[in-house]
Structure formats: structure tokens, C-alpha cells
């Protein structure tokens, strides 16, 4: 990257856009199995995470129309513990997959459900189901940033005592330094 003259800021890279045909070609190369996704990404100068995302979002063409698959994958083992399929992209299959996962594993404590940002996971129906099952939705980046800021500014800096500061909070310590 080059630094723009006089400002000292890096010039942003131009955002690349890809046609659906190009994405389909990349997904097909990954599905063929000749090369791993990382190698396909390297060959085309793409980010490996983008290639993996495209491959995971591709719905199989059944010859009778598109089949949308919803899966729930366990974080620790990466095991598919719930799944459902439908010919539409609404909350029903996502909810069915989550119900199946809960029936399969029967969690004894609340679980955290992390999804991509597809519309079916943001629906009211899916939100009610999550509440019924006693699960929690993983926060978005924005709400996670807010929670971290609230904790840092509200608890850590203002109230949490530190041994190295004589059992005072950073705010109390800086107040005594300024006096």
C-alpha cells in the first residue's frame, strides 16, 4: 500500500467485486477436491476466508430448484448436530435445525448460538425459539464492541481495584497523581 502525500494515511485498497459466475467457478473448484480451498484462493489471489465463505454459502442445485440447507455444528468437535432443508430461505429450516440439535445433544446448561447474518436467523420466529430453548444468540460485532467498552470504562477503569495500585481503581489512582 502506498502512503498518500502529506496526510500520512494509507491509501485504501480498492474493493473488488466478483460476478456470480466467477464465484460459482471458485466454489466448483473447491468441491471438485483437486486442491484445498487455501490453494484455490492463492491461485486466484483471493483471501482464503472469502473462498471458504463462498463454498459454505453455495446451495446445491438439485435439478428441481434450489435446496437451502440449515445446519447446526458443534463448536468443539465440528460435528453436524442438527440439520434441515427446504426449498425456501425462511426461518423454518433454521429453527428445525436448532430444535434437532437440542434433541440430539440435550444440553444441560444454556448454549450460545452463533450464526451468519442471514435473514432467517434475525427473524422474530427464530428469536422466540432461541428464548424458549434457553439459548443465547452470540452478539454481533457492534454489540460486542459496546459491551467491551461498557466493561472497560464502567467497571475496569472506574471501580475495579488493582493490587499494583494499592487496591485502588485506575480512576482513583490517576486522581491522586493529578492532585
N, C-alpha and C positions, 0 to 999 in steps of 0.2 A: 504494500500500500504506500501511496505517496503522501507526503505532508503538504497541505496547501500552503501557499506562500503567505507569510505574515500572521496567520492565525494560530499555527502550531497544532491544529487539529488534523486528525487523519481523514482523508477523503473516503467517504463510504463507498463500499463496493456496490456496483450496480446490481439490482435484484434481477435474478434470472427467472424467466417463466418458461414452462415446458408445455408442449401440446399433449393432449390426452394420448395421441398415437405414440409419442416418444415415451411417455410413462408406461404405456402398455407394453412396449418393446422391452423396456428395462425389467418390468415385472416378469415377462415371459422368459427372459434370460435367467432370472433368479429361480424361476420354477423349474426350468429345464434341469438344473442341478449340475451343469458342467463346471460352473465356477461359483464360489461363495459370494454372498452379497457384497462383501468388502472388496473383492476383486472386480466385480461389475462396476461398483462405484468408482474405483480407482481408474479403470479403463476409460470411463466416460467423464472423469473429472468432477464427480459428484460427491456429496457428503454421504458417508455410509448410512447415517441415521435417516436421511431422506429416502434412500433406496429401500431400507427396511420398512419405513413407514408406508411407502407406496405399495410394497408387496403385501403388507398386512391389511391394507385398506381395500385391496382388489377383491371384488366379489366374483365367485365363479359363474361363468356363463353356462347354464345347463342345457342350452339348446331350446328351452321353453321359456326363456326370460331369465332375469337376474335372480339369484338366490342370495339373500342377505343373511349372513351368519353372525350370531352374537355368542361370544364365549366369555366365560369367567375362568381366569387362570390363576392358580395359587402362586403367590409371590415366592415362597421359599423353594418349591420344587419345580415350578413352571408347568405343573400338571393341569390339564383342562379338567376342571371340576364341575362345570355347568355349561350347557350349550343349548341353543335353539336356533331355528332357521325359519324364514318366512319370505314371501315374495314382495314384502313392503319394508320400508325403513321407518317404523314407528316404535313406540315404547314396548309393545307386547313381547317380542322376542328377547329383548334385553332383560325385561322383568322375568320372563320364563327361565332364562339362563341363570339369573341370580337366585331364583327360587330353587332351581335344580342344584346349584352349588351348595345352598344351605341344607337341602335334604341330604346331599351326598356327605358333607363334612360334619353337619350338626355342630356348629361352633358353640363352645361353652361360654365364650366371652365375646363382647362386641367386636365386629370386624370393621376394617376400613376398606371401602370400595373406591378404587381409583379407575377412572375411565378416560377414554379420549374425549374430545369435546364435541362429539356428535349430538345431534338434536334429541335423539331418543333418551339419552342419559340425563338431559336437562328438563325432561317433561315432568309435569305435575304427577302423573301416574307413577313414574319411576321413583320420584321423591317420596311419595306416600309409602311405597313398598319398602324402601330403604328404612324409613322410620318404623314401619311395622316389624321388620326383621331385627330391629335394634342395631343396625349397621350405621356407619358414619361415612359420608362422602368425603373423599380426600379433597382438601382445599385447592382452589385454583392458585396460580402463582400470585395473583393480585391479593387475594385474601391471606395467603401465607405471608407475603411481604408486610401486610398491615399487622398481622399477629406478631411477627418478629419485631417490628418497630414498636408496637404497643408494649411488648415484654421488655425490650431494651430500654426504652425511655420511661416506662411506667414502673417497672419492678427493678430491673438490674441497676440502672443508674441512680434512681431516686431512693429506693428502700432497702435493697439487698446489702447486708453488712459484709465487709471483706476483712479477713484476718490481717492481711498485709497493710490495711488502712486503719488498724486499731479498732476493728469491729464497727467501722463507720461505713456509710454508703459513699459511693463516689461523689455524689452531690454534696453531702456533709463535708467530706474531706476537702473538696475544692473551695467550699465556702470558708473553711478555716484557713486555707492557704491565702485566699484573697484578703482576709481581714488583717 
